[in-house]
Amino acid sequence: MNRIWNFVAQNSLLLIGGAALALIWANLAPDSYHQLVHLPIWSNAPIGLVEMHDGQAIRVVTLHFLINDLLMAFFFAMAAKEVWEAVILSGGSLRGKKALTPLIATLGGMMGPVAVYLTLAVLLGSLAEMGRGWAIPTATDIAFSYLVGRMVFGARHPAIRLPAAAGDCR
């Protein structure tokens, strides 16, 4: 059982399964999906979305707010900290010439999805309606990108290694 769980955890199969389930659910039953995502977890909270109730503004924490405004901010703060340390510390893994490959990969990771999106919009004849949505595919998920990199290159390949933590950059 441990071997199965390790395989599931190492390959982020729960992330893929959850994303696939949410995608299917959101498209097959959007009302019930929306109800769950916007279900109030904590009303009259010190943080949260501002909702009007009987003319009074009340802050409400929903699952949507919790994930999008709190957890995603924390995730990107941690990712930014790791990148910043890799760039700024004298032994950082992204100092000087070592930064060229990750910068090219980042540019490709942003421009590639935009090119595919705009190409499909042109081929479908809907560039006028969809052309302004080009920025959406630039927000590709780091976790999914990491997972694909692991699948393509393997778990120990330097192409997918995350920057070392501050204590490891000497």
C-alpha positions as CSV (number, residue, x, y, z in Angstrom):
1,M,0.0,0.0,0.0
2,N,2.9,2.4,0.8
3,R,4.3,1.8,-2.7
4,I,1.0,2.7,-4.3
5,W,0.6,5.8,-2.2
6,N,4.2,6.9,-2.9
7,F,3.6,6.6,-6.6
8,V,0.3,8.6,-6.4
9,A,2.0,11.3,-4.3
10,Q,5.2,11.5,-6.3
11,N,3.3,11.8,-9.6
12,S,0.7,14.2,-8.2
13,L,-2.1,12.0,-9.4
14,L,-4.4,13.5,-6.8
15,L,-3.8,16.9,-8.3
16,I,-4.6,15.6,-11.8
17,G,-7.6,13.6,-10.6
18,G,-9.0,16.5,-8.7
19,A,-8.5,18.9,-11.6
20,A,-10.2,16.5,-14.0
21,L,-13.1,15.9,-11.6
22,A,-13.6,19.6,-11.1
23,L,-13.4,20.3,-14.8
24,I,-16.0,17.6,-15.6
25,W,-18.3,18.7,-12.7
26,A,-18.1,22.4,-13.6
27,N,-19.1,21.6,-17.1
28,L,-21.8,19.0,-16.4
29,A,-23.5,20.6,-13.4
30,P,-22.2,24.3,-13.1
31,D,-24.9,25.3,-10.6
32,S,-24.0,22.7,-8.0
33,Y,-20.3,23.3,-8.6
34,H,-20.8,27.1,-8.1
35,Q,-22.9,26.4,-4.9
36,L,-20.0,24.4,-3.4
37,V,-17.3,26.8,-4.4
38,H,-19.2,29.8,-3.1
39,L,-20.6,28.1,0.0
40,P,-20.0,30.4,3.1
41,I,-17.5,28.9,5.5
42,W,-17.4,31.8,7.9
43,S,-19.8,34.7,7.9
44,N,-19.0,38.0,9.6
45,A,-15.3,37.2,9.4
46,P,-12.5,39.8,9.7
47,I,-11.4,38.9,6.2
48,G,-13.2,37.7,3.1
49,L,-15.5,38.8,0.3
50,V,-17.7,41.8,1.1
51,E,-21.4,40.9,0.8
52,M,-24.4,43.2,1.5
53,H,-27.0,41.7,3.9
54,D,-29.9,44.0,4.9
55,G,-28.0,47.1,3.9
56,Q,-25.0,46.1,6.0
57,A,-21.6,45.0,4.6
58,I,-20.5,41.6,5.9
59,R,-17.2,39.8,5.1
60,V,-17.7,36.1,4.2
61,V,-15.0,33.5,3.7
62,T,-15.9,31.0,1.0
63,L,-13.9,28.1,-0.4
64,H,-13.3,30.3,-3.5
65,F,-11.9,33.1,-1.4
66,L,-9.8,30.7,0.8
67,I,-8.1,29.2,-2.3
68,N,-7.8,32.2,-4.6
69,D,-7.1,35.0,-2.2
70,L,-5.3,33.2,0.7
71,L,-3.7,30.0,-0.4
72,M,-2.6,31.1,-3.9
73,A,-1.1,34.3,-2.4
74,F,0.9,32.1,0.1
75,F,1.9,29.7,-2.7
76,F,3.2,32.5,-5.0
77,A,4.9,34.2,-2.1
78,M,6.8,31.0,-1.3
79,A,7.7,30.5,-5.0
80,A,8.9,34.1,-5.3
81,K,11.0,33.6,-2.1
82,E,12.7,30.5,-3.6
83,V,13.4,32.2,-6.9
84,W,14.6,35.4,-5.2
85,E,17.1,33.4,-3.0
86,A,18.3,31.5,-6.0
87,V,19.0,34.7,-7.8
88,I,20.3,37.0,-5.1
89,L,22.5,34.7,-2.9
90,S,26.1,34.4,-3.9
91,G,25.9,30.6,-4.4
92,G,22.4,30.7,-5.8
93,S,21.4,28.2,-8.4
94,L,20.2,31.0,-10.7
95,R,23.1,33.4,-10.6
96,G,24.9,34.7,-13.7
97,K,25.0,32.4,-16.7
98,K,23.1,29.7,-14.8
99,A,19.9,31.8,-15.1
100,L,19.9,31.8,-19.0
101,T,18.2,28.3,-19.4
102,P,15.5,28.9,-16.8
103,L,14.8,32.4,-18.3
104,I,14.5,30.9,-21.8
105,A,12.3,28.1,-20.5
106,T,10.1,30.7,-18.7
107,L,9.7,32.7,-21.9
108,G,8.8,29.6,-23.9
109,G,6.4,28.5,-21.2
110,M,4.6,31.8,-21.6
111,M,4.8,32.4,-25.3
112,G,4.1,28.7,-26.3
113,P,0.6,28.6,-24.8
114,V,-0.2,32.1,-26.2
115,A,0.9,31.0,-29.7
116,V,-1.2,27.8,-29.5
117,Y,-4.2,29.8,-28.2
118,L,-4.0,32.5,-30.9
119,T,-3.4,29.9,-33.7
120,L,-6.4,27.9,-32.6
121,A,-8.5,31.1,-32.5
122,V,-7.4,31.9,-36.1
123,L,-8.1,28.4,-37.3
124,L,-11.5,28.4,-35.7
125,G,-12.3,31.8,-37.2
126,S,-13.0,33.4,-33.9
127,L,-10.0,35.6,-33.4
128,A,-12.2,38.7,-33.2
129,E,-14.1,37.3,-30.2
130,M,-11.3,35.3,-28.6
131,G,-8.3,37.4,-29.4
132,R,-8.3,39.4,-26.2
133,G,-8.2,36.2,-24.1
134,W,-4.6,35.4,-25.0
135,A,-3.4,36.2,-21.5
136,I,-5.3,33.3,-19.9
137,P,-3.0,30.6,-21.1
138,T,0.0,32.5,-19.8
139,A,-1.2,31.6,-16.3
140,T,-0.2,28.0,-16.6
141,D,-0.1,26.2,-13.3
142,I,3.4,25.7,-11.9
143,A,2.4,22.4,-10.3
144,F,1.1,21.0,-13.5
145,S,4.3,22.2,-15.3
146,Y,6.4,20.5,-12.7
147,L,4.4,17.3,-13.0
148,V,4.8,17.2,-16.8
149,G,8.5,17.9,-16.4
150,R,8.9,15.0,-14.0
151,M,7.0,12.7,-16.4
152,V,9.1,13.8,-19.4
153,F,12.6,14.1,-17.8
154,G,12.3,11.9,-14.7
155,A,12.4,12.7,-11.0
156,R,16.1,13.6,-10.7
157,H,16.7,15.5,-13.9
158,P,18.2,19.0,-13.4
159,A,15.6,20.5,-15.9
160,I,12.9,20.1,-13.3
161,R,14.8,20.6,-10.0
162,L,13.4,23.5,-7.9
163,P,15.9,26.1,-6.7
164,A,17.7,25.2,-3.6
165,A,16.5,26.7,-0.3
166,A,18.5,29.4,1.3
167,G,20.4,27.1,3.6
168,D,21.5,25.0,0.6
169,C,23.0,27.9,-1.4
170,R,26.5,28.2,-0.2
